[in-house]
Amino acid sequence: MTLADFNSILQTTELPVAYRSFPEGDLKNPPPNPPFVCYLETDTNNFSADGIVYARIVRLAVELYTEKKDIEVERKVEKALSSFYWNKSEEYLDDEECYFTLYELEVVLNG
């Protein structure tokens, strides 16, 4: 799997998706309003063999931003992630006035 493949999986949610963050934009291309998804590599948990990285295992964070607690939108993300083992946490971001739901998972990347 590549990050582009993972992006395609997240695109199945039909939500706006970006790696790390959306560009600040301008009047013609403003960033999206919630709900939207951002994802990023947080670190690695590589598998080694013979003193080298045999399998590149990357920890990913999938961040869902919503204006209110939205179970239906969460289920869309969870359906997209159904072929992975993930953990979920949630908090309310006072400064942004939105909910932040975090899905953490590991994937083997080959590109």
N, CA and C atoms as an extended XYZ file, in Angstrom:
333
Properties=species:S:1:pos:R:3:atomname:S:1:resname:S:1:resid:I:1 pbc="F F F"
N         0.836       -1.177        0.000 N   MET     1
C         0.000        0.000        0.000 CA  MET     1
C         0.884        1.244        0.000 C   MET     1
N         0.432        2.269       -0.673 N   THR     2
C         1.108        3.569       -0.672 CA  THR     2
C         0.212        4.580        0.038 C   THR     2
N         0.742        5.751        0.334 N   LEU     3
C        -0.099        6.806        0.906 CA  LEU     3
C        -1.200        7.220       -0.063 C   LEU     3
N        -0.917        7.162       -1.358 N   ALA     4
C        -1.949        7.476       -2.355 CA  ALA     4
C        -3.084        6.454       -2.280 C   ALA     4
N        -2.738        5.173       -2.078 N   ASP     5
C        -3.769        4.145       -1.896 CA  ASP     5
C        -4.610        4.440       -0.657 C   ASP     5
N        -3.935        4.819        0.418 N   PHE     6
C        -4.660        5.116        1.659 CA  PHE     6
C        -5.567        6.328        1.467 C   PHE     6
N        -5.084        7.331        0.747 N   ASN     7
C        -5.906        8.498        0.432 CA  ASN     7
C        -7.163        8.064       -0.325 C   ASN     7
N        -7.009        7.167       -1.276 N   SER     8
C        -8.156        6.668       -2.036 CA  SER     8
C        -9.173        5.974       -1.138 C   SER     8
N        -8.685        5.246       -0.147 N   ILE     9
C        -9.586        4.592        0.809 CA  ILE     9
C       -10.385        5.643        1.568 C   ILE     9
N        -9.703        6.700        2.018 N   LEU    10
C       -10.403        7.763        2.754 CA  LEU    10
C       -11.372        8.531        1.858 C   LEU    10
N       -11.078        8.620        0.580 N   GLN    11
C       -11.965        9.311       -0.360 CA  GLN    11
C       -13.332        8.627       -0.439 C   GLN    11
N       -13.405        7.341       -0.099 N   THR    12
C       -14.689        6.632       -0.148 CA  THR    12
C       -15.691        7.185        0.860 C   THR    12
N       -15.220        7.966        1.830 N   THR    13
C       -16.128        8.584        2.801 CA  THR    13
C       -16.954        9.702        2.165 C   THR    13
N       -16.500       10.167        0.996 N   GLU    14
C       -17.103       11.303        0.300 CA  GLU    14
C       -16.993       12.605        1.091 C   GLU    14
N       -16.007       12.653        1.996 N   LEU    15
C       -15.683       13.868        2.738 CA  LEU    15
C       -14.426       14.473        2.120 C   LEU    15
N       -14.231       15.781        2.269 N   PRO    16
C       -12.952       16.355        1.831 CA  PRO    16
C       -11.806       15.704        2.619 C   PRO    16
N       -10.724       15.356        1.918 N   VAL    17
C        -9.584       14.659        2.523 CA  VAL    17
C        -8.301       15.374        2.127 C   VAL    17
N        -7.390       15.526        3.096 N   ALA    18
C        -6.086       16.136        2.815 CA  ALA    18
C        -5.019       15.482        3.676 C   ALA    18
N        -3.792       15.466        3.158 N   TYR    19
C        -2.664       15.030        3.976 CA  TYR    19
C        -2.250       16.195        4.873 C   TYR    19
N        -2.213       15.968        6.148 N   ARG    20
C        -1.848       16.897        7.224 CA  ARG    20
C        -2.835       18.049        7.391 C   ARG    20
N        -3.050       18.875        6.354 N   SER    21
C        -3.984       20.003        6.477 CA  SER    21
C        -4.368       20.480        5.083 C   SER    21
N        -5.428       21.235        5.038 N   PHE    22
C        -5.839       21.848        3.784 CA  PHE    22
C        -5.084       23.165        3.627 C   PHE    22
N        -4.781       23.563        2.399 N   PRO    23
C        -4.126       24.858        2.201 CA  PRO    23
C        -5.010       25.978        2.748 C   PRO    23
N        -4.379       27.032        3.196 N   GLU    24
C        -5.125       28.170        3.737 CA  GLU    24
C        -6.133       28.687        2.721 C   GLU    24
N        -5.770       28.630        1.458 N   GLY    25
C        -6.707       29.033        0.410 CA  GLY    25
C        -6.844       30.538        0.274 C   GLY    25
N        -7.785       30.910       -0.541 N   ASP    26
C        -8.103       32.307       -0.759 CA  ASP    26
C        -9.605       32.375       -1.003 C   ASP    26
N       -10.095       33.499       -1.446 N   LEU    27
C       -11.536       33.637       -1.659 CA  LEU    27
C       -12.064       32.659       -2.703 C   LEU    27
N       -11.225       32.323       -3.692 N   LYS    28
C       -11.661       31.390       -4.740 CA  LYS    28
C       -11.585       29.930       -4.285 C   LYS    28
N       -10.639       29.621       -3.392 N   ASN    29
C       -10.430       28.243       -2.931 CA  ASN    29
C       -10.289       28.185       -1.412 C   ASN    29
N       -11.361       28.479       -0.678 N   PRO    30
C       -11.248       28.435        0.788 CA  PRO    30
C       -11.150       26.998        1.283 C   PRO    30
N       -10.571       26.788        2.458 N   PRO    31
C       -10.566       25.431        3.009 CA  PRO    31
C       -12.001       25.001        3.308 C   PRO    31
N       -12.255       23.690        3.343 N   PRO    32
C       -13.634       23.233        3.561 CA  PRO    32
C       -14.108       23.480        4.990 C   PRO    32
N       -15.397       23.583        5.138 N   ASN    33
C       -16.008       23.588        6.460 CA  ASN    33
C       -16.151       22.142        6.918 C   ASN    33
N       -16.192       21.905        8.224 N   PRO    34
C       -16.401       20.536        8.701 CA  PRO    34
C       -17.754       20.009        8.235 C   PRO    34
N       -17.865       18.714        8.010 N   PRO    35
C       -16.885       17.683        8.341 CA  PRO    35
C       -15.838       17.505        7.241 C   PRO    35
N       -14.626       17.196        7.678 N   PHE    36
C       -13.544       16.854        6.761 CA  PHE    36
C       -12.543       15.968        7.487 C   PHE    36
N       -11.653       15.366        6.694 N   VAL    37
C       -10.672       14.424        7.219 CA  VAL    37
C        -9.271       14.876        6.826 C   VAL    37
N        -8.348       14.805        7.777 N   CYS    38
C        -6.922       14.963        7.502 CA  CYS    38
C        -6.227       13.697        8.008 C   CYS    38
N        -5.144       13.328        7.354 N   TYR    39
C        -4.378       12.168        7.820 CA  TYR    39
C        -2.903       12.492        7.703 C   TYR    39
N        -2.086       11.824        8.521 N   LEU    40
C        -0.650       12.053        8.491 CA  LEU    40
C         0.091       10.890        9.123 C   LEU    40
N         1.347       10.742        8.735 N   GLU    41
C         2.234        9.776        9.367 CA  GLU    41
C         2.688       10.362       10.687 C   GLU    41
N         2.606        9.562       11.768 N   THR    42
C         3.062       10.067       13.061 CA  THR    42
C         4.409        9.492       13.462 C   THR    42
N         4.654        8.217       13.153 N   ASP    43
C         5.952        7.597       13.383 CA  ASP    43
C         5.952        6.222       12.734 C   ASP    43
N         6.984        5.431       13.004 N   THR    44
C         7.079        4.107       12.398 CA  THR    44
C         7.203        3.033       13.477 C   THR    44
N         6.876        1.836       13.090 N   ASN    45
C         7.039        0.649       13.918 CA  ASN    45
C         7.567       -0.451       13.002 C   ASN    45
N         8.704       -0.173       12.359 N   ASN    46
C         9.237       -1.034       11.307 CA  ASN    46
C         9.576       -2.434       11.809 C   ASN    46
N         9.492       -3.383       10.888 N   PHE    47
C         9.887       -4.758       11.148 CA  PHE    47
C        11.260       -4.958       10.529 C   PHE    47
N        12.188       -5.482       11.323 N   SER    48
C        13.554       -5.645       10.806 CA  SER    48
C        13.878       -7.112       10.575 C   SER    48
N        14.790       -7.320        9.644 N   ALA    49
C        15.338       -8.644        9.369 CA  ALA    49
C        16.745       -8.453        8.819 C   ALA    49
N        17.673       -9.223        9.333 N   ASP    50
C        19.071       -9.138        8.895 CA  ASP    50
C        19.625       -7.724        9.010 C   ASP    50
N        19.205       -7.017       10.043 N   GLY    51
C        19.744       -5.685       10.317 CA  GLY    51
C        19.250       -4.577        9.411 C   GLY    51
N        18.191       -4.832        8.650 N   ILE    52
C        17.627       -3.791        7.790 CA  ILE    52
C        16.114       -3.725        7.998 C   ILE    52
N        15.524       -2.680        7.495 N   VAL    53
C        14.072       -2.572        7.536 CA  VAL    53
C        13.502       -3.518        6.496 C   VAL    53
N        12.854       -4.556        6.966 N   TYR    54
C        12.263       -5.553        6.084 CA  TYR    54
C        10.865       -5.121        5.646 C   TYR    54
N        10.129       -4.545        6.572 N   ALA    55
C         8.789       -4.040        6.255 CA  ALA    55
C         8.630       -2.663        6.894 C   ALA    55
N         8.260       -1.694        6.087 N   ARG    56
C         8.063       -0.318        6.562 CA  ARG    56
C         6.635       -0.201        7.096 C   ARG    56
N         6.518       -0.171        8.420 N   ILE    57
C         5.214       -0.078        9.077 CA  ILE    57
C         5.071        1.335        9.621 C   ILE    57
N         4.071        2.027        9.127 N   VAL    58
C         3.879        3.436        9.464 CA  VAL    58
C         2.627        3.587       10.319 C   VAL    58
N         2.763        4.363       11.369 N   ARG    59
C         1.596        4.716       12.178 CA  ARG    59
C         0.952        5.946       11.550 C   ARG    59
N        -0.337        5.848       11.326 N   LEU    60
C        -1.084        6.948       10.733 CA  LEU    60
C        -2.118        7.467       11.717 C   LEU    60
N        -2.337        8.751       11.654 N   ALA    61
C        -3.419        9.395       12.392 CA  ALA    61
C        -4.421        9.896       11.369 C   ALA    61
N        -5.666        9.502       11.552 N   VAL    62
C        -6.760        9.983       10.714 CA  VAL    62
C        -7.598       10.891       11.606 C   VAL    62
N        -7.676       12.154       11.233 N   GLU    63
C        -8.353       13.157       12.051 CA  GLU    63
C        -9.666       13.561       11.386 C   GLU    63
N       -10.746       13.373       12.098 N   LEU    64
C       -12.064       13.764       11.615 CA  LEU    64
C       -12.496       15.001       12.390 C   LEU    64
N       -12.863       16.048       11.672 N   TYR    65
C       -13.346       17.287       12.279 CA  TYR    65
C       -14.829       17.463       11.933 C   TYR    65
N       -15.650       17.679       12.953 N   THR    66
C       -17.090       17.883       12.753 CA  THR    66
C       -17.568       19.030       13.629 C   THR    66
N       -18.623       19.706       13.186 N   GLU    67
C       -19.174       20.820       13.968 CA  GLU    67
C       -19.923       20.333       15.196 C   GLU    67
N       -20.491       19.123       15.102 N   LYS    68
C       -21.210       18.527       16.222 CA  LYS    68
C       -20.864       17.051       16.248 C   LYS    68
N       -21.178       16.382       17.340 N   LYS    69
C       -20.980       14.940       17.400 CA  LYS    69
C       -21.862       14.322       16.331 C   LYS    69
N       -21.231       13.634       15.368 N   ASP    70
C       -21.969       13.125       14.217 CA  ASP    70
C       -21.637       11.652       14.011 C   ASP    70
N       -22.460       10.791       14.583 N   ILE    71
C       -22.240        9.349       14.518 CA  ILE    71
C       -22.247        8.853       13.078 C   ILE    71
N       -23.136        9.392       12.247 N   GLU    72
C       -23.221        8.954       10.849 CA  GLU    72
C       -21.906        9.207       10.107 C   GLU    72
N       -21.319       10.369       10.304 N   VAL    73
C       -20.045       10.689        9.652 CA  VAL    73
C       -18.929        9.798       10.216 C   VAL    73
N       -18.933        9.581       11.529 N   GLU    74
C       -17.937        8.693       12.124 CA  GLU    74
C       -18.042        7.295       11.517 C   GLU    74
N       -19.242        6.814       11.306 N   ARG    75
C       -19.438        5.482       10.727 CA  ARG    75
C       -18.905        5.415        9.295 C   ARG    75
N       -19.005        6.512        8.546 N   LYS    76
C       -18.433        6.542        7.196 CA  LYS    76
C       -16.918        6.339        7.255 C   LYS    76
N       -16.278        7.030        8.186 N   VAL    77
C       -14.822        6.891        8.340 CA  VAL    77
C       -14.489        5.481        8.799 C   VAL    77
N       -15.242        4.972        9.761 N   GLU    78
C       -14.981        3.637       10.283 CA  GLU    78
C       -15.210        2.561        9.220 C   GLU    78
N       -16.177        2.767        8.351 N   LYS    79
C       -16.397        1.826        7.246 CA  LYS    79
C       -15.188        1.843        6.302 C   LYS    79
N       -14.670        3.044        6.005 N   ALA    80
C       -13.492        3.144        5.140 CA  ALA    80
C       -12.279        2.459        5.769 C   ALA    80
N       -12.199        2.497        7.092 N   LEU    81
C       -11.067        1.905        7.807 CA  LEU    81
C       -11.324        0.459        8.226 C   LEU    81
N       -12.386       -0.144        7.742 N   SER    82
C       -12.812       -1.463        8.230 CA  SER    82
C       -11.799       -2.581        7.973 C   SER    82
N       -10.879       -2.403        7.045 N   SER    83
C        -9.885       -3.446        6.796 CA  SER    83
C        -8.613       -3.245        7.626 C   SER    83
N        -8.651       -2.300        8.560 N   PHE    84
C        -7.510       -2.010        9.434 CA  PHE    84
C        -7.939       -2.168       10.894 C   PHE    84
N        -6.956       -2.410       11.746 N   TYR    85
C        -7.189       -2.352       13.188 CA  TYR    85
C        -6.887       -0.923       13.607 C   TYR    85
N        -7.843       -0.253       14.243 N   TRP    86
C        -7.654        1.137       14.636 CA  TRP    86
C        -8.140        1.355       16.056 C   TRP    86
N        -7.653        2.427       16.669 N   ASN    87
C        -8.128        2.902       17.966 CA  ASN    87
C        -8.668        4.303       17.768 C   ASN    87
N        -9.629        4.682       18.598 N   LYS    88
C       -10.341        5.947       18.422 CA  LYS    88
C       -10.348        6.733       19.727 C   LYS    88
N       -10.182        8.037       19.603 N   SER    89
C       -10.354        8.939       20.736 CA  SER    89
C       -11.034       10.207       20.228 C   SER    89
N       -11.542       11.002       21.159 N   GLU    90
C       -12.306       12.190       20.759 CA  GLU    90
C       -12.118       13.303       21.781 C   GLU    90
N       -12.159       14.518       21.281 N   GLU    91
C       -12.163       15.679       22.168 CA  GLU    91
C       -12.855       16.839       21.471 C   GLU    91
N       -13.228       17.826       22.253 N   TYR    92
C       -13.823       19.034       21.692 CA  TYR    92
C       -12.744       20.110       21.683 C   TYR    92
N       -12.553       20.757       20.537 N   LEU    93
C       -11.551       21.820       20.403 CA  LEU    93
C       -12.245       23.166       20.600 C   LEU    93
N       -12.065       23.743       21.756 N   ASP    94
C       -12.736       25.008       22.080 CA  ASP    94
C       -12.365       26.127       21.112 C   ASP    94
N       -11.081       26.250       20.787 N   ASP    95
C       -10.625       27.334       19.910 CA  ASP    95
C       -11.247       27.254       18.518 C   ASP    95
N       -11.399       26.037       18.007 N   GLU    96
C       -11.966       25.855       16.667 CA  GLU    96
C       -13.474       25.610       16.693 C   GLU    96
N       -14.014       25.411       17.911 N   GLU    97
C       -15.438       25.132       18.098 CA  GLU    97
C       -15.891       23.946       17.245 C   GLU    97
N       -15.146       22.842       17.373 N   CYS    98
C       -15.510       21.631       16.634 CA  CYS    98
C       -15.044       20.405       17.394 C   CYS    98
N       -15.593       19.270       17.002 N   TYR    99
C       -15.178       17.988       17.548 CA  TYR    99
C       -14.025       17.441       16.714 C   TYR    99
N       -13.102       16.808       17.416 N   PHE   100
C       -11.918       16.196       16.817 CA  PHE   100
C       -11.944       14.723       17.202 C   PHE   100
N       -12.128       13.866       16.209 N   THR   101
C       -12.114       12.426       16.444 CA  THR   101
C       -10.869       11.872       15.779 C   THR   101
N       -10.063       11.182       16.567 N   LEU   102
C        -8.782       10.672       16.100 CA  LEU   102
C        -8.837        9.157       15.977 C   LEU   102
N        -8.466        8.662       14.799 N   TYR   103
C        -8.307        7.232       14.555 CA  TYR   103
C        -6.822        6.975       14.348 C   TYR   103
N        -6.264        6.048       15.120 N   GLU   104
C        -4.848        5.717       15.003 CA  GLU   104
C        -4.719        4.274       14.530 C   GLU   104
N        -3.838        4.055       13.541 N   LEU   105
C        -3.670        2.731       12.975 CA  LEU   105
C        -2.267        2.575       12.403 C   LEU   105
N        -1.922        1.350       12.067 N   GLU   106
C        -0.650        1.064       11.417 CA  GLU   106
C        -0.909        0.427       10.063 C   GLU   106
N        -0.075        0.786        9.093 N   VAL   107
C        -0.164        0.185        7.755 CA  VAL   107
C         1.248       -0.142        7.279 C   VAL   107
N         1.331       -1.145        6.441 N   VAL   108
C         2.600       -1.487        5.806 CA  VAL   108
C         2.649       -0.721        4.494 C   VAL   108
N         3.637        0.153        4.372 N   LEU   109
C         3.780        0.953        3.162 CA  LEU   109
C         4.885        0.365        2.275 C   LEU   109
N         4.627        0.397        0.985 N   ASN   110
C         5.624       -0.074        0.028 CA  ASN   110
C         5.902        0.983       -1.034 C   ASN   110
N         5.686        2.195       -0.685 N   GLY   111
C         5.950        3.251       -1.649 CA  GLY   111
C         5.906        4.604       -1.023 C   GLY   111
